[in-house]
Amino acid sequence: MKGVVNMFINTLIVFFIFFNSIVHSQKIIIKDDEQTIGNGNNSCFIVTIPEAKQKDVLQAWKKLTKSYDAKVKGDNEQFADNAIIKKISENPIDIYSRFEEMKNGTIMIVGFDLGGAYLNKKDHSKQYKEAYDILYNFAKEQAIEAINTQINEQEKIIKNYENEINDKTKKINNLEEDIKKWTNLIEKAKKDIEDLKNEVERLKQEKLKEIENLKKINEKKNSIN
């Protein structure tokens, strides 16, 4: 029975993941725009990361920008000073970032100050592609990590149900064994009762005989003159 339960649970996990991947499928969206970021209204990327929580994204982004030897300040609004990203520029880059929570994910607004101009698609097509790839790979990683966390949490819930099912099944098996044992005891007790009843009837008959013997003895006593 345990094997059947485990098969059911594993099937349920696969179905759950497949079903959610279809129903809740979301895309990473990256578009360029102008927003109030850095020292004014500047060109920037707006990155939509599905499923990921804001606090996780901003921490991961801070870690990434620090890996570019930047000095990073802030949390919800970050400033990475003098980041070295050779694929974008030989010169240090200042990166301004802002994070906004949405219903099923996080929005990142990121501006790359190349020193005198903010990176944009029109004027910096090659660098734009490199920055886009960095942001896309980061967003994809964050989305996958967020979904993996959801999967792990769901697997824990299912595992708890599996443990409860196994525990209850074990109790059922133990009670069924008890019933068998008690049934045997009941049958034995019934036979013992029947035997005892027969023995009681035999003893009653023996008792009556002895009463008759006592009566005869008393009669002998009374016959003595």
Secondary structure, 3 states (H helix, E strand, C coil): CHHHHHHHHHHHHHHHHHHHHHHCCCCCEEEEEEEEECCEEEEEEEEEEECCCHHHHHHHHHHHHHCCCCEEECCCEEEEEEECCCCCCCCCEEEEEEEEEECCEEEEEEEEECCCCECCCCCCHHHHHHHHHHHHHHHHHHHHHHHHHHHHHHHHHHHHHHHHHHHHHHHHHHHHHHHHHHHHHHHHHHHHHHHHHHHHHHHHHHHHHHHHHHHHHHHHHHCCC
